[in-house]
Amino acid sequence: MLLSSTSSLPASQESILRRLKMRGPQSVKILAKQLAITTMGVRQHLMELDEKGLVEARPETRQPRGRPLHYWQLSALGHQHFPDAHDQTAASLITALRMTYGEKALRELIDQSEAQQLPAYQQQLDAAGPELGQKLTILAEMRTAAGFMAEIRLIPDGWLLIENHCPIFQAASTCQHYCQAELGFLRAVLAEFADVERTDHLLAGARRCAYKISATKTPQRQAA
């Protein structure tokens, strides 16, 4: 559910915000082409979103000549427009748990929560069939349903699982073991099929989290 303060945005403006969230800074021409809207229409929507504080423009200094090319991106408020899964409440609970039971107990609780989700993910991936690309598509759908706005991209030496949004960002900022547990969870989910390496990390300053997925030469289940 989107934040109530901006929940009544027109569909075109919602599409622009989602595109900026998924793809990062974009020019007016690129947005117009991708969303099948005129450049004039995109500019009007961006002006209205700018007035609401949801987007901001930055000049592209690499433009060789002519007028500076401006790229539009989400503002801090624009990022907050997307679901947070009660993130502030979770962050407060983490602080209380740490103070009451200590860091070790907090980490064990996070690990237990991740382990409880594992069978459901493995069941869905097993049902997807033997092809790894299809399994990863299902994985991205499940991560999106959990609020991560995930997508799969094919790259020359494997795939990228991209999570364009973190619904537990404040909680993860409070306890970075969430990030360690998430990487361990994805590795456990795909342990029989692929290796997983984090390549982009939101808490390290990246725009999103991303994971490189490389198929193992022989799936462990077949080799057993």
C-alpha positions as CSV (number, residue, x, y, z in Angstrom):
1,M,0.0,0.0,0.0
2,L,1.4,3.4,-0.9
3,L,1.7,6.2,1.6
4,S,-1.7,7.9,2.1
5,S,-0.4,11.4,1.5
6,T,0.2,10.6,-2.2
7,S,-2.0,7.6,-2.7
8,S,-4.3,9.5,-5.1
9,L,-1.7,10.2,-7.8
10,P,-2.8,9.8,-11.4
11,A,-1.8,6.4,-13.0
12,S,0.7,8.1,-15.3
13,Q,2.5,9.7,-12.3
14,E,2.5,6.4,-10.5
15,S,4.1,4.8,-13.6
16,I,6.8,7.5,-13.7
17,L,7.6,7.0,-10.0
18,R,7.8,3.3,-10.4
19,R,10.0,3.6,-13.5
20,L,12.4,5.9,-11.6
21,K,12.5,3.5,-8.7
22,M,13.2,0.5,-11.0
23,R,15.6,2.1,-13.4
24,G,17.2,5.0,-11.6
25,P,17.6,8.6,-13.0
26,Q,15.9,9.0,-16.4
27,S,15.6,11.8,-19.0
28,V,12.3,13.1,-20.2
29,K,12.8,11.6,-23.7
30,I,13.5,8.1,-22.2
31,L,10.5,8.3,-19.9
32,A,8.3,9.4,-22.8
33,K,9.4,6.5,-24.9
34,Q,9.2,3.9,-22.2
35,L,5.8,4.9,-21.0
36,A,4.3,5.9,-24.4
37,I,3.5,9.4,-23.2
38,T,4.4,12.6,-25.1
39,T,7.5,14.5,-23.8
40,M,5.2,17.5,-23.0
41,G,3.0,15.2,-21.0
42,V,6.0,13.7,-19.1
43,R,7.3,17.2,-18.3
44,Q,3.9,18.2,-16.9
45,H,3.8,15.2,-14.7
46,L,7.3,15.7,-13.5
47,M,6.6,19.3,-12.7
48,E,3.6,18.2,-10.6
49,L,5.6,15.5,-8.9
50,D,8.4,18.0,-8.2
51,E,5.9,20.3,-6.6
52,K,4.9,17.4,-4.3
53,G,8.6,16.9,-3.4
54,L,8.6,13.3,-4.9
55,V,11.2,13.9,-7.7
56,E,14.1,16.1,-8.4
57,A,16.2,17.0,-11.4
58,R,19.9,16.9,-11.7
59,P,22.0,18.1,-14.7
60,E,24.0,15.6,-16.7
61,T,27.4,17.2,-16.9
62,R,28.7,14.8,-19.6
63,Q,26.5,16.4,-22.3
64,P,29.1,17.4,-25.0
65,R,27.3,20.5,-26.3
66,G,24.1,22.4,-26.3
67,R,21.8,22.7,-23.3
68,P,22.5,20.5,-20.3
69,L,20.5,17.3,-20.3
70,H,18.6,16.9,-17.1
71,Y,17.9,13.5,-15.5
72,W,15.0,13.0,-13.1
73,Q,15.3,10.9,-10.0
74,L,13.2,10.1,-6.9
75,S,13.7,12.4,-3.9
76,A,14.0,11.0,-0.4
77,L,10.2,11.5,-0.1
78,G,9.7,9.8,-3.4
79,H,11.5,6.7,-2.1
80,Q,9.2,6.7,0.9
81,H,6.2,6.6,-1.4
82,F,6.8,2.8,-1.8
83,P,5.8,0.1,0.8
84,D,7.9,-0.1,3.9
85,A,6.3,-3.2,5.5
86,H,5.9,-1.4,8.9
87,D,9.7,-0.7,8.8
88,Q,9.7,1.9,11.6
89,T,7.9,-0.5,13.9
90,A,10.4,-3.3,13.1
91,A,13.3,-1.0,13.8
92,S,11.8,-0.1,17.2
93,L,11.3,-3.8,18.0
94,I,14.9,-4.5,17.1
95,T,16.2,-1.9,19.5
96,A,14.0,-3.3,22.3
97,L,15.0,-6.9,21.6
98,R,18.7,-6.0,21.5
99,M,18.4,-4.1,24.9
100,T,16.5,-6.9,26.5
101,Y,18.1,-10.1,25.2
102,G,21.4,-9.0,23.6
103,E,22.8,-9.1,20.1
104,K,23.3,-12.8,19.9
105,A,19.6,-13.5,20.6
106,L,18.6,-10.9,18.1
107,R,20.7,-12.5,15.3
108,E,19.3,-16.0,16.2
109,L,15.8,-14.6,15.9
110,I,16.5,-13.1,12.5
111,D,18.1,-16.4,11.3
112,Q,15.1,-18.4,12.6
113,S,12.7,-16.1,10.7
114,E,14.6,-16.6,7.4
115,A,14.7,-20.4,8.0
116,Q,10.9,-20.5,8.4
117,Q,10.5,-19.0,4.9
118,L,12.9,-21.4,3.2
119,P,10.5,-24.4,2.6
120,A,7.9,-22.3,0.9
121,Y,10.5,-20.8,-1.5
122,Q,12.1,-24.2,-2.3
123,Q,8.6,-25.7,-3.0
124,Q,7.8,-22.9,-5.5
125,L,11.2,-23.2,-7.2
126,D,10.9,-27.0,-7.4
127,A,7.5,-26.7,-9.0
128,A,9.0,-24.3,-11.7
129,G,10.8,-27.1,-13.5
130,P,14.4,-27.8,-14.2
131,E,15.3,-24.6,-16.1
132,L,17.2,-22.2,-13.9
133,G,15.9,-19.1,-15.7
134,Q,12.3,-20.0,-14.9
135,K,13.2,-20.7,-11.3
136,L,14.8,-17.3,-11.0
137,T,11.7,-15.7,-12.5
138,I,9.6,-17.4,-9.8
139,L,12.1,-16.2,-7.2
140,A,11.8,-12.6,-8.4
141,E,8.0,-12.8,-8.3
142,M,8.1,-14.1,-4.7
143,R,10.6,-11.4,-3.7
144,T,8.3,-8.8,-5.3
145,A,5.3,-10.1,-3.4
146,A,7.4,-9.6,-0.2
147,G,7.9,-5.9,-1.2
148,F,11.4,-6.0,-2.8
149,M,10.3,-4.9,-6.3
150,A,12.6,-7.7,-7.7
151,E,13.5,-8.5,-11.3
152,I,15.8,-10.9,-13.1
153,R,18.2,-9.7,-15.9
154,L,20.2,-12.1,-18.0
155,I,23.9,-11.1,-18.2
156,P,26.7,-12.8,-20.2
157,D,27.9,-15.0,-17.4
158,G,24.7,-15.6,-15.5
159,W,21.8,-13.6,-14.1
160,L,21.3,-10.6,-11.9
161,L,18.6,-10.7,-9.2
162,I,17.8,-7.0,-8.6
163,E,15.9,-5.8,-5.6
164,N,14.8,-2.2,-6.5
165,H,13.3,-1.5,-3.1
166,C,14.0,-2.6,0.5
167,P,10.8,-2.8,2.6
168,I,12.9,-3.3,5.7
169,F,15.6,-0.6,5.1
170,Q,15.3,1.1,8.5
171,A,15.3,-2.3,10.3
172,A,18.4,-3.3,8.3
173,S,20.1,0.0,9.1
174,T,19.5,-0.7,12.7
175,C,20.7,-4.3,12.5
176,Q,22.9,-5.2,9.5
177,H,22.5,-8.9,10.3
178,Y,19.3,-8.6,8.3
179,C,21.5,-8.1,5.2
180,Q,23.8,-11.0,6.1
181,A,20.8,-13.2,6.7
182,E,19.2,-12.2,3.4
183,L,22.3,-13.2,1.4
184,G,22.5,-16.5,3.3
185,F,18.8,-17.0,2.6
186,L,19.2,-16.6,-1.1
187,R,22.2,-18.8,-1.2
188,A,20.2,-21.5,0.7
189,V,17.2,-21.2,-1.7
190,L,19.5,-21.7,-4.7
191,A,22.1,-23.9,-3.1
192,E,21.2,-26.9,-5.4
193,F,21.3,-24.9,-8.6
194,A,23.5,-21.8,-8.4
195,D,26.1,-19.7,-6.6
196,V,25.0,-16.3,-5.3
197,E,27.2,-13.2,-4.8
198,R,26.0,-9.7,-3.8
199,T,27.2,-7.1,-6.2
200,D,25.2,-4.0,-5.1
201,H,24.3,-3.1,-1.5
202,L,21.9,-0.4,-0.6
203,L,23.4,0.1,2.8
204,A,26.8,0.6,1.1
205,G,25.5,3.5,-0.9
206,A,24.2,1.7,-4.0
207,R,20.8,2.6,-5.5
208,R,19.5,-1.0,-4.9
209,C,20.6,-4.4,-3.9
210,A,21.7,-6.8,-6.6
211,Y,22.9,-10.4,-6.6
212,K,24.9,-12.2,-9.4
213,I,23.6,-15.7,-9.8
214,S,25.9,-18.2,-11.6
215,A,24.6,-21.7,-12.5
216,T,26.6,-24.6,-10.9
217,K,27.9,-27.0,-13.5
218,T,26.0,-29.9,-12.0
219,P,23.0,-29.4,-9.7
220,Q,23.7,-31.0,-6.4
221,R,20.4,-33.0,-6.4
222,Q,21.4,-34.7,-9.7
223,A,25.0,-35.3,-8.5
224,A,23.9,-37.0,-5.3
